[in-house]
């Protein structure tokens, strides 16, 4: 999770405050093609999860 300071938000804003998460990819000694493939699969998996949980539109 990305650290935030929400102390200035009111009650209604806190109820709809978004959750922001970041994913960092670090290459390993594997080939660049393996790294790119793993990155794409991870991104697609995260997108699928967000759609299933109603966090993104299925476009």
N, C-alpha and C positions, 0 to 999 in steps of 0.2 A: 504494500500500500504506500501511496505517496503521502508523506506527512503534510498535514494541513493545520491551520489555526482557524477553527470555526467559532471561536469564543464571541465574535461580534455578530453572529447570526441569531435571528429571532426564532421563536418556536416553529412558525410555519415554514421558514426556510430550512431549518434543521430536518423537518419531516421529509423534504424532497431533495435533500443534499445528495449529489451523486457520489458514487464510489469510483475512484480513479485508481487503476492498477497499471503497472508497466511490466513488460517482459523484456529482459536483456538476453541477447544471444551472444555467446562467446565461442569463437571457433576453437576446435580441437585439432590434434594432428591428423584427423581424417581428411579426406579430400574435400576440396571446395564444393564439389557437386553433392557430396553427402551432407555437408553443412547446409547448403541451400535447400535440399530436399527436406531435411529435418525442420528447418525454419518454416517452410511452406506448410508442412503437415501440422505443425504446432499452431500456426496462425489460423488455419482452417478449422482445427479442433476447437480453438478458443471461440471462433465465430459461431460454430455450431452450438456450443454451450450457451453462448449469450442469446442465441435465438430461442433455444429450448426454454431458457429461464425468463424469456420476455424482456431481455435487456437490449435487444437490437431488432431492427426490422429484417425480415428474411430476404431482402432485395439482393 
